[in-house]
Amino acid sequence: MRLVRGHILFIVFCFAGLASMAKVKLPTIISDNMVMQCGMKTPVWGSANPGEKIQIQLNGKTYFCTTDKTGCWRVKMDNLKPGGPFEMTVTGTENKLIIHNVLIGEVWLASGQSNMEFGIQTELNGQKAIQEATDSFIRFFYVPMAASLEEKKEIDPVSSVSLNAKWVVCSPETMAKNWAWHGFSAVGYYFAQQIRKTTGTAIGMIGSYKGGTEAQTWISHSGFSLNPILPQYLKEHQRLLDEAKTTDKKADNKGPSNLYNAMISPICPFGIRGVIWYQGESNGDNLNEALEYKDIFPRLIKDWRKNWQQGNFPFLYVQLPNFKKAAQTPSEGNWAWVREAQSKTLSLPHTGMAVTIDLGDPIDIHPKDKAEVGRRLALVANQQVYKMNILASGPVYRSMKINNHENWLTFSSIGSGLSVNGLKGFGIAGTDGKFIWAKAEIKGDQVIVSNETISKPVAVRYDWGDNPSGNLANREELPASPFRTDNWIPETQKK
């Protein structure tokens, strides 16, 4: 009788052990209809029991791995070739998962604040774009908005009927449905269209963005730790953590790292070709943060690249457009300093910038024409990433030579030549550092700037304001980026 009871207890114990065994799981972003990045060691990851053997199959190839002591596993697939649709199976001891309708192509992450968030449904020509959105080889994944004081490894659950946090196949029906903010990012969609034409492969666009957010909310805690220039954000994050221990207050959207924790960490390290970024407005709300952007923005890029562990992937971004009342002087406002920080960030490898100083709306921080923004980002991608022999930028200031009372400026990226008669937007200063409006004229490939009241000019600024009036461009109709020839600091910072 004792032996029988022992057998019964053993059997009960075994069944209890099996019941407690964790089934193999995948993160939300690895799911039906996804696009996987081609041409790289594409990562696939998930969880199961510690020490469990996992088998992954895709397009005739099989990969094996074993979970670590925490139950996590990850494999890097061979350099995948464009194609599909395929099925991917992930098999563990307890279960097998099948991921349907998988394509292999180009994957880009679209991130930033509200101008990236701005949905296709309310875009200037959005209704026409939706009707023509019939390319099923374009796919979207929208990360729902969330904030967290701690780094998350998974996206918060969503309703089973929602299109959020699911790979969505492009179609007029899905593009018109109520998901994200009036549909997927218009800039992201127009960019995807252009890259689809360039590559001929499937395009996956991941959208992780939130309006009204500052760059520091998108940087990981470890990212701040690596930059001694930004200690205040580590202190602020710790203050919020301490506050959360004694109150029921949830994460603040403006807290350092809070959006990275909830909206970027869960999708890292999904294989991507690169990032498109449209942000900076919120950091331009005050001069101190505008001046700090030259440190914040490069830190964000380095942080994401480090955490993704996929090398210096392309990071392409939109320079802030014109906004607010027309500039009254040749040097004013906060946004010019953000734009300069964006220009300086081009010193990082594999970065690119789309200039939109001519595409803004003085009374609306959300310009409705996103097609041209997407096109200009795609020009940069086509030139830098896909190695097309094209012009992707307007004139870029390179050097200045002072000749008597005139400043002679040279530029790169002039294409077939500088364009526009009756140049506007130039200011000039003497040794007193005070800028006044200047006369500017094109002579060959140079611009000559002068003002007869200044006999000894020392500096020039172009389009240096929130809403400047400049019109310098090349004949390919790409505008010049705002610039200054001096390195003077703002008067308020001197004080």
Number of C-alpha atoms within 10 A of each C-alpha: 6 7 8 9 10 11 12 12 11 12 12 12 12 12 11 11 10 11 11 10 14 17 17 24 19 18 16 18 21 21 19 19 25 27 33 28 26 23 15 17 15 19 18 19 17 18 21 25 23 16 15 20 17 23 16 20 16 16 15 8 10 13 14 15 15 19 20 16 11 11 16 18 25 16 18 15 17 14 12 17 16 19 16 16 17 16 17 22 16 23 19 20 15 14 12 15 16 14 17 15 16 21 27 23 26 26 26 24 25 25 25 25 21 21 25 26 26 26 24 28 22 15 22 15 15 21 16 13 19 19 13 11 19 15 15 13 21 27 24 30 24 26 24 22 17 18 22 19 23 16 19 17 15 18 20 15 10 12 8 9 6 12 20 21 24 22 22 22 22 18 18 17 12 16 25 18 14 14 17 23 17 18 24 29 30 29 27 29 28 22 27 25 18 20 24 19 11 14 14 13 20 27 31 31 28 26 26 25 31 24 17 16 21 26 24 25 21 29 26 24 23 12 21 22 13 13 12 9 12 17 12 12 19 17 12 13 17 15 12 17 14 11 13 14 9 8 8 8 10 12 17 15 19 16 21 28 28 26 32 26 24 26 29 26 20 20 22 17 18 19 24 26 20 21 20 27 22 22 26 26 27 17 23 24 14 13 19 14 20 24 22 17 25 19 15 22 22 17 22 19 21 17 19 25 18 13 15 17 12 19 11 17 19 21 24 23 24 25 26 25 23 26 24 16 13 13 19 12 17 23 26 18 19 21 28 28 26 26 29 21 22 22 19 13 20 16 11 13 11 14 22 28 24 26 25 19 25 19 18 19 17 16 11 10 15 18 19 20 18 27 22 14 22 23 20 24 28 25 24 23 27 20 16 18 17 14 10 14 9 12 16 24 27 24 23 18 19 12 11 18 12 15 11 10 17 22 22 20 20 18 17 14 19 24 18 11 15 25 20 14 11 11 19 19 23 29 25 27 23 17 10 8 13 12 19 18 21 24 17 22 17 19 11 9 14 16 19 19 25 24 19 11 11 16 13 18 24 20 22 27 23 27 28 28 27 26 24 29 21 19 20 28 23 20 16 16 14 24 25 27 25 26 20 19 16 12 7 10 9 13 7 8 9 7 5
